[in-house]
Structures are given as C-alpha cells and as structure tokens.
Amino acid sequence: MPYNIIRKAKAVLLKKGFFELVKSTYFYLINISPYQAKCFSKTQHLFKGKIGMEIGGPSSVFMKRNVFPVYSIPYRIDNCNFNNDTTWEGKIENGQTFYFNPKKKPGWQFFFEATNLTKIASNSYAFLLSSHMLEHSANPILALSEWIRILKQDGLLVILLPHKDGTFDHRRPVTTMEHLISDFINNTGEDDLTHMPEILALHDLELDKQAGDMDCFKARSERNFENRCFHHHVFDTRLAVKLIDYMQLKIRAVEAIEPLHILVVAQKTNQEEIIDNSAFTSDSAHYFKNSPFKTDHQLNEKYDNNGYI
C-alpha cells in the first residue's frame, strides 16, 4: 500500500475515529467517494465522447473517487485560467498543455478573464465545468453569461460553489441575488474591492492557514486583482439555485455535499423553451431537507442590501 494512502488512513483515524476510517476504506475499495454526487451516475453518459471547457482547473472534485469524477469520460477538456501564474497551479503554459487525465491527450490551455471569453466562438463546447471559481469573480452574472454563450444548445453546465457553512466564510452574510444583479448592471470589474472590509472583519483565518496572519492576509487581499484569492460573494444552496435560475438554464440536479460543496447541474436550452425550475427554487425542494448545512434549513429570511439578516 503506497505511503500516501497509509498517511491518509492515519489522518482519518485520528481526526474522525475508527468508524469513519472503515467507511472511507469501503468506499475506496469500491472505487467511489463517500461524497460522490448522487446525480453523477445518472448524468455521466451525457459527457461521453464530448469536448468541454473547464474554467479554472484542474480540479480535484472532477478526478477519480471524488465528488463529480467526470475527467475520465469526455474526449477532451480545454481549460481557461485568468493568468499563466496562479496561486493554485503555479506557472502554466498555453497551448495543448491541460492534462486533465493521464490516459487522454491534453486539452488546450487558454488565458482569459472568466468574464471575457470573446476570443472563444459561441456554441463551441458540449459542456462547461467550474469548481470553486465563481465566488472569486466580482461579477458572477457576467461570467456566467460568457460561459453560457460558448456552450452549445443542450450543453451542460456543472458548477460547484463553496457553501458558507463549510468554509472560512461562515461568519459572513450570504450575498443577495439583488447584489449580484447590481454588480452586473454596474459592470463591476475584477479589480473591485467593495467586499474587502467585510472580508477582513469576518474571514475565519483559523480555517485558512495558507493565508497566514492578519497582516499577511490583508496584504494579500489588497493585491486581489493579481492573485484572485478572496471570495467576493458568499453562497448557500438557495442563492446558487436562484443564480442559475436567473440565467435561464434548465436545472437538472442540485446537491449540497459535505464537507463544503454546492453542486448544480444545468442545461442550456433553445430560447423558445419555457424554463420551469420551480421544483428547485421552492423552499420545499428536496435538497433543503437533505442538506447537511444549517443555513439551508433557514426559511423565509428577510434581506438587506448585504445579505441575510
């Protein structure tokens, strides 16, 4: 057994106990993550032989034995990052250098703002993946508009967002839909620092060791346009669903998944089709009842301009 597997097993035993170690071992042996999305088995055939795009990647959640292990299925996945040197990936090169699966030819690596993909033709890709990236955008509706533009008709969007309850954002208010719309109307740019005072006051540094102490964290945040590290917006499952519904996509699946994921799978349809996502936007939607996150069980919130109150 490789050393890294033994190390991980010891870590699970020490942190979560013997029962969690047994459960994790079982899922490892049957080649499925204990947190694999329930909808994956029902949707994986839709990616077979297709060409897709990932915004910000590669992402572990799309790898084998993870939340939505789609990397093994498509013919090719291209990728787009905002820069050729990022906090998460280090230095990367353009060209056919996006290695999403060691058994497949690499996809093409591009460097564009997620909100400005104008050099990529409309209706180019059969699916688009994004994991824990949209919260880093100052203008999520503008970003999604571009992502949808490059999707083919009937193309799938698979998006994962961090749920506030499972992250260092847990002290911050959930962003309102009205705020996201305002950012779009005002054409908010990626250099925006509107949320920095809130972030500095409420960010839980104990859950973000990589950020260092407060002085380091503040200095990093002031350079956010260079590094794109902080979360402009804060999501719970309800906001994620409202946002995708607002974009006029047909929602196919929604899951709140431990330890910190919101997963939405949605489809681009023709403009004539009437979209009805009421089964997902209703407060009685099944995923609220089944969500592991406390905030998702809070109904009928009142809003101010900054979030839930």
N, C-alpha and C positions, 0 to 999 in steps of 0.2 A: 504493500500500500504506500503510495507516494507520501513524502513528508508533509506536504501542504494539506492533505486530507486528514492526516493524524492531528496536525495542529488545529485545524478547524473543528475536529471532533472534540478535542480537549477544551476548546473555547466554548462550544455549545454546552458541554457538560458542566463547566464551571459557572457559566452565566445563567443557564436555563434549567439545568438539572438533568437527571437520567431519563425521564420521560421524553423530553424534547430531543435528546440525543437519539433515542430509539426511533422516534417519529422521523427525524431528519435522515437517519440511516435507511429506513424503509423507503422513503421517497427517493433517496439517491439510488438505491438498488433497482427500483422500478423505472428509473430514468425520468422522473417527474419531480418538479419542485413542489414543496408543500404549499407554496403560494402561487402556483401557476394559475393563470386566469381560467375560470370555468368556461369562458366563451372561446378559448383558443381552439379546442378540438372541433368546434362547430364552424370555425371560420378559416382554418388553416388551408383548406383546399382552394380558397379564393386567391392565394398568393402563388400557387404552383406555376412555375414557368414564366412568371411575370417579371417586369422590370420596375423597380420602385426607387424612391428617393428617401433618404433619412436626413433630417435637419438636426445637426449636432450629433456626432457619434464618433466611433461606435459606442453602443450602449449595452451594458451587461444584461439588462432586462430582456433583450431580444436574443440572448445567447442560450445555448443548451442548458436545460434544467433551470430555467428562470421563468419570469412572470409571463412573457409572451414570446416564446422561443422561435421566432419566425425566420431567423437568419439562415436556417438550413433549407428553406423551401423555395425561394424565388430563384429565377435565372440570374438576376443581377440586382444589386442595390448600389446606387450612387449616393454621394454624401455632400452636404454643404455645411461649412463652418464659417464663422464670421472673420476668421483670421488664420494665418498659417502657423500661428504660435499661440496655443491656448493653455489655460491653467490645467485643464483636464487631460489633454493629449500631448502637450509639449509641441515640438515642431513637427509639422506635417507638410507634405508636398502636394501640389496639384498634379493633375494627370490621372492615369489609371492606377491609383495608389490606395484606394479604400478597401482594406482587407476585412471584410465582414464575416468571412467563412474560409478556413484554410483549404477546404475542398473545392472551392469555386474560384473562378477568375475574379480579380478585384474590380470594384466599380470605380467610377470616375469621381475624383475629389474636386469640389468647387469651393471658392471663397467669395461669398456674397453675404450681405445682410439678410437675415431671415425675412425682413420686411421689404426687400427689394431684390426679387429674383428675375428681373426683366430680361436678362440675357438667356434665360431658360424659356423655351417656347411653351405656350399654353397647351394643355391637353397632352403632356409628354409622358406622364407616369401613371401606371396602373394602381399604385398605392403610395402613400407617404407615411413615414414613421417619425415620431418625435417623442423623446423621453426626457422629462425634467429639463426642458429647454424654454418653453413658452413663458414661464414665470420670470425668466431672465430678460424678457423683451419688455420695453417700455410701452409698446403699442401692440398688444396681442391681436386685436381685430385686424389691423393692417397686415400683420404677419400671416394670420390665417387666410386672409383674402388672397395673398400671394400663393400660399400652399394649395388652396383650392383651385386657383387658376391653372396651375401646372398639372393638376390631376385630370385624368381622362374622365369622361362620363361613366358613371357607375364605379369610379375609383374609390378606394378605401382610405380613410384617414385613421391611423392608430396613434392615439396620443396618451401619454402618461404624464401626470402632474403630481407634485408633492402635496399630500394632504397636510394642512397646517398642524393637525393634532400629532402627527408623527415626526415633525421636523423642528428645527430651531425657530420656526415662525409661530410656534404655538401660542405665544403671548400677543401676537399681532391680530388686529381685526381682519376678518375676511373682507376682501375687496368687493365692492358692489358692482353689479352689472352696469349701473349708471356711470360709474367711474371709468370703466373700460370703454364705454361708448364715448365719453367725453375725451378720453385720450385719442381716440380715432378721429373725432370731429376736429380736434385741435391740432391734429397731425404731430403728436408728441414724438420727439426723436429719441434715439438711443443714448443721447448724452444727457437725458433728463435725470435730475437728482431730487425730484419732488419728494420721494419717499425716504430719503436718507435720514432726516431727523427721527422719523418713526422707527426705522431700522436700527439706528444707533441706540435708541432708548429701549427697544423691546426684543432685539435679537438675542437669543439664548446662546451665549458663547460656550457654555458648558457642553452643548450639543454640536459645536462647530470648532473642534480643536485645531483644525487646519488654519482657521482664521487668526490664531494667536491671541494676544491680549487686546484690550480695548484700543490702545494706541495703534497697534498693527492693523486691527480691523477697521478703524476709522481711516487710516491712510489708504488701505486697500479700497475702501468704499469710495473715497474721493477720486480714485482712478478707475471708477467702474466702467467708463467708456472703453478703457484699454483692456480690462480683464473680464468684464461682464459677470462678476461673481455674485452680486446681491440679487435678491428676489424683489423685483418691482412690485409684484402683486402676490396676494395670498389667497389660496384656493381651499374650498371644501368641495365635496362632491356636487352639491347643489349648484354652486357657481360654475363649475366645469360643464355641467349639463346645460345650464342657461346660455353659456357662451356658445357651445356647439349648436344649440337650437337656434340662437340668434343668427348664426352663419348659414342657416337654411340647409343644413346637412341632415340626412336621414339617420337618426341614431339607431344602431343595430345592437349595441351592448354597452352597459355601464357596470363597472365593478369598483368597489372600494376594497383594496387589498392590503393586508399587513405586509411590512410594518409601516409604510408611508405612501402607498400609491393610490392614485385615482386613475382608472383606465376607462377611456371612451373609444369605442369603435364606431365610426360613422361613414356614410356613403354619399358621394356626390351624385345627384340625380339631374335629370333634364329640367330646364326652367319651368316647363309646363306642369310638372308633377306637384301636387299639393302635399306639403310635408306636414305630417301629424306626429309629433313627438310627445303627445300628452301622456302616454304610458310611462315616459321617463321624467317628464317635467312635473308631474303631480307629486304632492307631498306624500301620497300613499304608495309611491313607486317602491318596488320590492327591495331595491338596493339600500334604501334608507333603513329599513327594518333590519337588514342583514349586515349593515356597515359596522366594522369594528371601531369606528371613530365616533367619539362622543358628540362632536359638533354636528354630525349628520343627523342626529336624533333630536335636534333642537328645531322645532317647527314654529312657523308664524313669527319670525323675527321682525323687529322694526329696524329701519335703516336710517343712518345719517349719511353724509357725503363721504365718509371714510370707511365705513364697514358696518358690521352688525353691532347693535347695542342692546 
